[in-house]
Amino acid sequence: MLTITLQGDELWDDEAEIFRYTDDIVLEFEHSLVSLSKWEAKHKKLFLTNDKKTAEETVSYIEAMLVTPCDPSLLNRLTNEHIEMLDAYVNDPMTGTTFHNMAEQAPKTSERISSELIYYWMSQFQIDKDCENWHLNRLFTLIRVHHAKSQKPKPMSKQKRVQTMAEINAARKAKLGTSG
């Protein structure tokens, strides 16, 4: 969850002829499957595409990410710094998990990814529905881990086996100081 604080305002009260101050406003945002679903329901199209989003669609996604109940017009007070924070938050992997063999472990699919497809993957891998509130990149990582672990291990090729054994033997020779 990303928390952004909008500074309070200083307003002039004409009747009392004094300055009035408003409190800071704390906004919380989540880049999650729930926010993705809200956006797709509103726009009737896929969010996770390479298509460029319009300014209106981008603002609409920020609204969908907003967890704090408040007047959406408060989003007009977001600064460029806040937008950069939101962008960094959306692009953060949110996990330490890495994939060494990306091509082997990524699901092979030409499907365009919708929120419903992600819910399907969650049901197939028996991922708890509460994970729909996780950061979307973390959820994708969990789905990839489930996919990778559900695959049967591929046998090592003869060439790779020979190379691995040669590396092991070289390490043993070096450790023991022998020539073979």
Short mmCIF file of the C-alpha atoms (twelve columns), coordinates in Angstrom:
data_MODEL
# 
_entry.id   MODEL 
# 
loop_
_atom_site.group_PDB 
_atom_site.id 
_atom_site.type_symbol 
_atom_site.label_atom_id 
_atom_site.label_alt_id 
_atom_site.label_comp_id 
_atom_site.label_asym_id 
_atom_site.label_seq_id 
_atom_site.Cartn_x 
_atom_site.Cartn_y 
_atom_site.Cartn_z 
_atom_site.pdbx_PDB_model_num 
ATOM 1   C CA . MET A 1   0.000   0.000   0.000   1 
ATOM 2   C CA . LEU A 2   1.247   3.468   -0.831  1 
ATOM 3   C CA . THR A 3   0.395   6.338   1.488   1 
ATOM 4   C CA . ILE A 4   0.478   9.917   0.189   1 
ATOM 5   C CA . THR A 5   -0.152  12.927  2.403   1 
ATOM 6   C CA . LEU A 6   -1.700  16.032  0.872   1 
ATOM 7   C CA . GLN A 7   -0.719  19.109  2.835   1 
ATOM 8   C CA . GLY A 8   -3.497  21.122  4.438   1 
ATOM 9   C CA . ASP A 9   -4.505  24.468  2.951   1 
ATOM 10  C CA . GLU A 10  -4.429  27.986  4.231   1 
ATOM 11  C CA . LEU A 11  -7.726  29.673  3.348   1 
ATOM 12  C CA . TRP A 12  -8.882  33.236  3.877   1 
ATOM 13  C CA . ASP A 13  -12.267 33.622  5.577   1 
ATOM 14  C CA . ASP A 14  -13.762 36.889  4.238   1 
ATOM 15  C CA . GLU A 15  -16.489 37.083  6.867   1 
ATOM 16  C CA . ALA A 16  -14.246 36.598  9.898   1 
ATOM 17  C CA . GLU A 17  -11.253 38.200  8.163   1 
ATOM 18  C CA . ILE A 18  -8.895  35.510  9.389   1 
ATOM 19  C CA . PHE A 19  -6.941  32.639  7.895   1 
ATOM 20  C CA . ARG A 20  -8.382  29.172  8.389   1 
ATOM 21  C CA . TYR A 21  -6.289  26.037  8.072   1 
ATOM 22  C CA . THR A 22  -7.378  22.628  6.876   1 
ATOM 23  C CA . ASP A 23  -5.815  19.394  8.124   1 
ATOM 24  C CA . ASP A 24  -3.476  17.234  6.082   1 
ATOM 25  C CA . ILE A 25  -5.243  14.521  4.110   1 
ATOM 26  C CA . VAL A 26  -3.801  10.999  4.023   1 
ATOM 27  C CA . LEU A 27  -4.606  8.987   0.901   1 
ATOM 28  C CA . GLU A 28  -3.883  5.251   0.577   1 
ATOM 29  C CA . PHE A 29  -3.486  3.514   -2.765  1 
ATOM 30  C CA . GLU A 30  -3.279  -0.163  -3.761  1 
ATOM 31  C CA . HIS A 31  -2.120  -1.475  -7.137  1 
ATOM 32  C CA . SER A 32  -4.014  -4.740  -6.899  1 
ATOM 33  C CA . LEU A 33  -6.256  -7.115  -8.767  1 
ATOM 34  C CA . VAL A 34  -9.221  -5.328  -7.185  1 
ATOM 35  C CA . SER A 35  -8.169  -1.958  -8.639  1 
ATOM 36  C CA . LEU A 36  -7.468  -3.584  -12.004 1 
ATOM 37  C CA . SER A 37  -10.961 -5.119  -11.988 1 
ATOM 38  C CA . LYS A 38  -12.574 -1.775  -11.140 1 
ATOM 39  C CA . TRP A 39  -10.764 -0.068  -14.015 1 
ATOM 40  C CA . GLU A 40  -11.629 -2.785  -16.552 1 
ATOM 41  C CA . ALA A 41  -15.287 -2.758  -15.468 1 
ATOM 42  C CA . LYS A 42  -15.456 0.998   -15.952 1 
ATOM 43  C CA . HIS A 43  -13.640 1.179   -19.310 1 
ATOM 44  C CA . LYS A 44  -14.789 -2.164  -20.770 1 
ATOM 45  C CA . LYS A 45  -11.287 -2.949  -22.048 1 
ATOM 46  C CA . LEU A 46  -8.074  -4.591  -20.888 1 
ATOM 47  C CA . PHE A 47  -5.674  -2.593  -18.748 1 
ATOM 48  C CA . LEU A 48  -2.601  -4.830  -19.034 1 
ATOM 49  C CA . THR A 49  -1.705  -4.077  -22.639 1 
ATOM 50  C CA . ASN A 50  1.089   -2.155  -24.336 1 
ATOM 51  C CA . ASP A 51  -1.471  0.340   -25.611 1 
ATOM 52  C CA . LYS A 52  -0.809  3.896   -24.460 1 
ATOM 53  C CA . LYS A 53  -3.329  5.065   -21.857 1 
ATOM 54  C CA . THR A 54  -4.974  8.458   -22.223 1 
ATOM 55  C CA . ALA A 55  -4.610  10.988  -19.419 1 
ATOM 56  C CA . GLU A 56  -8.249  10.300  -18.486 1 
ATOM 57  C CA . GLU A 57  -7.608  6.533   -18.316 1 
ATOM 58  C CA . THR A 58  -4.509  7.070   -16.184 1 
ATOM 59  C CA . VAL A 59  -6.393  9.292   -13.741 1 
ATOM 60  C CA . SER A 60  -9.178  6.719   -13.727 1 
ATOM 61  C CA . TYR A 61  -6.699  4.008   -12.691 1 
ATOM 62  C CA . ILE A 62  -5.382  6.205   -9.892  1 
ATOM 63  C CA . GLU A 63  -9.003  6.583   -8.745  1 
ATOM 64  C CA . ALA A 64  -9.430  2.796   -8.903  1 
ATOM 65  C CA . MET A 65  -6.296  2.377   -6.760  1 
ATOM 66  C CA . LEU A 66  -7.572  4.815   -4.128  1 
ATOM 67  C CA . VAL A 67  -8.546  2.900   -0.985  1 
ATOM 68  C CA . THR A 68  -9.266  5.895   1.249   1 
ATOM 69  C CA . PRO A 69  -12.930 6.895   1.132   1 
ATOM 70  C CA . CYS A 70  -12.893 10.532  0.039   1 
ATOM 71  C CA . ASP A 71  -13.971 12.965  -2.644  1 
ATOM 72  C CA . PRO A 72  -12.175 11.910  -5.879  1 
ATOM 73  C CA . SER A 73  -11.630 15.603  -6.655  1 
ATOM 74  C CA . LEU A 74  -8.814  15.462  -4.062  1 
ATOM 75  C CA . LEU A 75  -6.774  13.669  -6.728  1 
ATOM 76  C CA . ASN A 76  -6.526  17.025  -8.511  1 
ATOM 77  C CA . ARG A 77  -4.171  18.063  -5.726  1 
ATOM 78  C CA . LEU A 78  -1.632  15.358  -6.545  1 
ATOM 79  C CA . THR A 79  1.688   16.889  -7.561  1 
ATOM 80  C CA . ASN A 80  4.209   15.602  -10.121 1 
ATOM 81  C CA . GLU A 81  6.170   14.187  -7.184  1 
ATOM 82  C CA . HIS A 82  3.083   12.238  -6.061  1 
ATOM 83  C CA . ILE A 83  2.555   10.914  -9.606  1 
ATOM 84  C CA . GLU A 84  6.201   9.770   -9.706  1 
ATOM 85  C CA . MET A 85  5.679   8.027   -6.345  1 
ATOM 86  C CA . LEU A 86  2.588   6.259   -7.724  1 
ATOM 87  C CA . ASP A 87  4.477   5.227   -10.872 1 
ATOM 88  C CA . ALA A 88  7.394   3.854   -8.829  1 
ATOM 89  C CA . TYR A 89  4.935   1.993   -6.586  1 
ATOM 90  C CA . VAL A 90  3.111   0.407   -9.555  1 
ATOM 91  C CA . ASN A 91  6.421   -0.725  -11.097 1 
ATOM 92  C CA . ASP A 92  7.958   -2.057  -7.859  1 
ATOM 93  C CA . PRO A 93  8.291   -5.881  -7.932  1 
ATOM 94  C CA . MET A 94  7.364   -6.031  -4.193  1 
ATOM 95  C CA . THR A 95  9.231   -9.300  -3.730  1 
ATOM 96  C CA . GLY A 96  12.733  -10.693 -3.495  1 
ATOM 97  C CA . THR A 97  11.851  -13.657 -5.695  1 
ATOM 98  C CA . THR A 98  13.742  -13.787 -8.976  1 
ATOM 99  C CA . PHE A 99  13.522  -16.164 -11.900 1 
ATOM 100 C CA . HIS A 100 16.799  -17.308 -13.408 1 
ATOM 101 C CA . ASN A 101 15.372  -19.135 -16.401 1 
ATOM 102 C CA . MET A 102 12.695  -16.645 -17.369 1 
ATOM 103 C CA . ALA A 103 11.826  -18.356 -20.650 1 
ATOM 104 C CA . GLU A 104 11.402  -21.753 -19.015 1 
ATOM 105 C CA . GLN A 105 9.405   -20.566 -16.013 1 
ATOM 106 C CA . ALA A 106 7.083   -18.008 -17.571 1 
ATOM 107 C CA . PRO A 107 3.741   -19.472 -18.617 1 
ATOM 108 C CA . LYS A 108 3.567   -19.837 -22.376 1 
ATOM 109 C CA . THR A 109 0.464   -17.999 -23.413 1 
ATOM 110 C CA . SER A 110 -0.637  -15.713 -26.179 1 
ATOM 111 C CA . GLU A 111 -3.716  -14.834 -24.151 1 
ATOM 112 C CA . ARG A 112 -4.349  -11.208 -23.385 1 
ATOM 113 C CA . ILE A 113 -4.442  -10.855 -19.624 1 
ATOM 114 C CA . SER A 114 -7.662  -9.655  -18.045 1 
ATOM 115 C CA . SER A 115 -8.661  -9.502  -14.399 1 
ATOM 116 C CA . GLU A 116 -10.902 -12.538 -14.963 1 
ATOM 117 C CA . LEU A 117 -7.969  -14.543 -16.340 1 
ATOM 118 C CA . ILE A 118 -5.944  -13.686 -13.239 1 
ATOM 119 C CA . TYR A 119 -8.852  -14.810 -11.037 1 
ATOM 120 C CA . TYR A 120 -8.935  -18.052 -13.070 1 
ATOM 121 C CA . TRP A 121 -5.212  -18.606 -12.445 1 
ATOM 122 C CA . MET A 122 -5.800  -17.979 -8.750  1 
ATOM 123 C CA . SER A 123 -8.529  -20.615 -8.683  1 
ATOM 124 C CA . GLN A 124 -6.429  -23.112 -10.664 1 
ATOM 125 C CA . PHE A 125 -3.501  -22.744 -8.281  1 
ATOM 126 C CA . GLN A 126 -5.789  -22.558 -5.217  1 
ATOM 127 C CA . ILE A 127 -4.465  -19.120 -4.280  1 
ATOM 128 C CA . ASP A 128 -6.510  -17.563 -1.485  1 
ATOM 129 C CA . LYS A 129 -8.934  -14.864 -2.632  1 
ATOM 130 C CA . ASP A 130 -7.431  -12.443 -0.080  1 
ATOM 131 C CA . CYS A 131 -4.431  -12.202 -2.416  1 
ATOM 132 C CA . GLU A 132 -6.565  -10.072 -4.744  1 
ATOM 133 C CA . ASN A 133 -5.570  -7.184  -2.470  1 
ATOM 134 C CA . TRP A 134 -1.840  -7.877  -2.794  1 
ATOM 135 C CA . HIS A 135 0.319   -5.655  -4.967  1 
ATOM 136 C CA . LEU A 136 -0.343  -6.916  -8.499  1 
ATOM 137 C CA . ASN A 137 3.338   -7.622  -9.270  1 
ATOM 138 C CA . ARG A 138 3.635   -9.739  -6.127  1 
ATOM 139 C CA . LEU A 139 0.508   -11.682 -7.116  1 
ATOM 140 C CA . PHE A 140 1.956   -12.286 -10.599 1 
ATOM 141 C CA . THR A 141 5.145   -13.596 -8.983  1 
ATOM 142 C CA . LEU A 142 3.138   -15.997 -6.822  1 
ATOM 143 C CA . ILE A 143 1.263   -17.225 -9.911  1 
ATOM 144 C CA . ARG A 144 4.576   -17.744 -11.736 1 
ATOM 145 C CA . VAL A 145 5.975   -19.675 -8.768  1 
ATOM 146 C CA . HIS A 146 2.882   -21.913 -8.708  1 
ATOM 147 C CA . HIS A 147 3.201   -22.446 -12.457 1 
ATOM 148 C CA . ALA A 148 6.928   -23.271 -12.239 1 
ATOM 149 C CA . LYS A 149 6.457   -25.669 -9.323  1 
ATOM 150 C CA . SER A 150 3.577   -27.453 -11.049 1 
ATOM 151 C CA . GLN A 151 5.707   -28.300 -14.117 1 
ATOM 152 C CA . LYS A 152 7.424   -31.654 -14.390 1 
ATOM 153 C CA . PRO A 153 11.194  -31.259 -14.282 1 
ATOM 154 C CA . LYS A 154 12.770  -31.493 -17.709 1 
ATOM 155 C CA . PRO A 155 15.582  -34.007 -18.055 1 
ATOM 156 C CA . MET A 156 19.035  -32.499 -18.534 1 
ATOM 157 C CA . SER A 157 20.412  -32.797 -22.051 1 
ATOM 158 C CA . LYS A 158 23.459  -35.012 -22.586 1 
ATOM 159 C CA . GLN A 159 25.577  -31.985 -23.487 1 
ATOM 160 C CA . LYS A 160 24.521  -30.116 -20.330 1 
ATOM 161 C CA . ARG A 161 25.148  -33.218 -18.182 1 
ATOM 162 C CA . VAL A 162 28.685  -33.591 -19.611 1 
ATOM 163 C CA . GLN A 163 29.364  -29.882 -19.023 1 
ATOM 164 C CA . THR A 164 28.072  -30.038 -15.426 1 
ATOM 165 C CA . MET A 165 30.168  -33.120 -14.610 1 
ATOM 166 C CA . ALA A 166 33.265  -31.460 -16.112 1 
ATOM 167 C CA . GLU A 167 32.701  -28.395 -13.907 1 
ATOM 168 C CA . ILE A 168 32.242  -30.580 -10.800 1 
ATOM 169 C CA . ASN A 169 35.401  -32.577 -11.586 1 
ATOM 170 C CA . ALA A 170 37.419  -29.388 -12.187 1 
ATOM 171 C CA . ALA A 171 36.260  -27.985 -8.843  1 
ATOM 172 C CA . ARG A 172 37.217  -31.230 -7.061  1 
ATOM 173 C CA . LYS A 173 40.666  -31.280 -8.703  1 
ATOM 174 C CA . ALA A 174 41.264  -27.680 -7.665  1 
ATOM 175 C CA . LYS A 175 40.094  -28.305 -4.117  1 
ATOM 176 C CA . LEU A 176 42.193  -31.451 -3.666  1 
ATOM 177 C CA . GLY A 177 45.165  -30.151 -5.675  1 
ATOM 178 C CA . THR A 178 45.291  -33.205 -7.953  1 
ATOM 179 C CA . SER A 179 45.567  -33.596 -11.700 1 
ATOM 180 C CA . GLY A 180 42.989  -36.299 -12.074 1 
# 
